[in-house]
Amino acid sequence: MITINLLEQLKSETLSNHQQLEKNLILRLKGMENPNDYIRILQLFYAYFGALEDQINQYIGPDQLADYAERRKTASIKNDILALDGEVPQKASIGDLPVIENILQAFGALYVIEGSTLGGQVISKMITKQLGLSTEAGISFFRSYGDNTMTMWQNFKVVLEKHAASQTDADLITEAANETFAKFSLWMEKIDF
């Protein structure tokens, strides 16, 4: 049997696109001056993640990932936007998303969404402090799993690794994750709600 270290491959081969996306997001976060600026960030996430989850749902459900329903982000982003009296935008178009035509590509995209929960813990504190928001109203998306974030991440990684039965599988997952990072970064640069 081939030993594949999918997680190391994902981390190293998506590093450049991950850092570019992070840079774009940090610039937006640091530039926030009021709740409306934060609403625009939530709208960016809703439009992209909402459309992305619609694509992922075609290939991943409770049979592939037992707690998948808990991992959906679109509803919490929508609730945060509404809690701050913002408008829920339309979802991104298929051309703005990575290609997702099978379960491996779906897991690659989901890797990006699930990975965002790690940074979300820091971001939620930053937003709360910078804008003086309560930790409940409008911050649920970035708070995500709260104290269970690391456990949820570890559980996801176990399931993810089981889907890389070959190097070809690992490459497909990695390519989809890379494209998800890159397309989200492009989305963030071109959209201003």
N, C-alpha and C positions, 0 to 999 in steps of 0.2 A: 504494500500500500504506500502511496506517495504521501509524504508529510508536507503539508502546506501550512505556512503560518499566515493565514489570511489577514489577521488583524495587523500584523507588522507590515504586510504588503499594502493594506489599505492606508495605514498611517503614513508610510513613506511615499507612496505613489500619488497620494492626493494632497500632500503637504502644500504644494505651491498654490493650487486652486483654493484650498482651505484657508490659507493665509490671506489670499486676495479677498475672499469673501469676508473674513474676519476684519480686515482693514476697512472695507467699505462700511461694515456694520458699526464698527467703533467710531468712525468719523460721524456717522449719523447720530449715534448715541451721545457722543460728546457735544454735538451741535444742538441738542435739545434745549429749548428755552422754556417750553410750556407744555401742558398736556396735549395740545394739538400736534406738536412735533412728534410726541410719543404715539399718538393715534396713527399718524402717517407710517410710522415704523410697523405698528401692528397690522395696518392695511397691506403693507408690502408682504409681510409674512402670511397673512390670510390668503391673499391672491395666489401666491406661489405654492405654499404648503397645501392649501385647499385643493388646487388643481392637481398637485403631485399626489396627494392622498387618494384622489379619485382614480388616478392611474394605478397606484399601488394596490388599491382594493380589488382590482381585477385579478390579481395573482396571490395576494396574501389575505388570509382571514384567520379565524380561530383554529382551523385545522393545521395551519402552517406555524402559527405563533399564538399560543393559547390565550395570552392576555392582550391580543391585538386591539380589541375595542378600547382598552384603557390607554393605549398608546396613540390614539387619534388626537390630533392637535387642533383641527379646524374649529371645533365647537368652542374650545376654551379661548381661542383667539377672537372668535366672533363675540363671545360673551364679554371679553375685555373691551373690545371696541364699543359695544353697546353700553357697558357700564360707565364709559367715559363720554357718552353721548356722541360717539362718532358714527359715520356711515359705513356699512359693510360693503366693500367693493366687489366687483365681479372678479371671478377667478381668472387666472392667467390662461392664455390660449395654449393649445397643444404645442405650437411652435416655440414657445418659451420654455418648454420642459425638456428634460432628458428623454431619450428613447427608452420606453419601458414596454417590452414585448414578451417578457417571460418572468418567472419567479426570481431568477438570479438578478436581473436588472432591477426588479422591484425591491429586493433586499439591499441592493447597492444604494438605491435612493433612500430607503428607510434608514440605512446607516447614517446618512447625513441628518435626517430629521431627529433620530434618537440621540445622535452625538450633540445636537444643539441643546439638549436638556442639561448637559454638563456645564456649558457656558452660561446657560440661563440662570443658574443659581447665583452667579456673580452679577449678571446683568440685572436681575430683579432687585438686588440690593442697591445697585448703582442708580436705577430708575427711581426707586423709592426715596433715596436720599436726595438725588438731583431735583426731582419734581415735587417732593413732599407728598407722594401718594401713600395711601394706607396699603398695608401688605395684602389686603383682600381685594379692594376695588381696582380692577383693571390690570392686575399683575399675575393672574393665574397661569397664563401661558408660559411666562418665563420662570415662574416658580415650579411649574410642571409637576414632578413627582415629590417635590419637597424633600423631606428626610429620607425618602425611599429612592432618590435619584440614582445613587451608586448601585443599589441592589437591582433596580430595573435595567441599568446599563449592563451590569454583569450578566443578568439573565438573557438580555438581548444578544450579547456577544456569543453566548453558548449556542443559541439557536442559529445565529448567523454562520458560525463556523461549521455547523453540521451540513450546511447547504453547499459547501465548497468541497465536493467529492474529488475534484481534479484541479489541476492548474488552470485548465480552460475555464472551469467554473469560477475559480478565484479571480481570474482575469476579467470575466464578464461582470462580476460584482464590483470589482475595482473600477472598471471603465464607467459603469453606471454611477458610482459614487462621485468619481471625478467630474463627469458631465453634470451631475446634480449641483455640485459646488460651483462649477463654472457658469452654468446657466442662471443660478440664483444670484451670483455676483453681477452678471449682465443685467438681470431683471432689476436689481437694486440700483444700478447705475442709470438705467433708462427710464424708470418709473418715478414719478413724483405726484403723489395724490394731492 
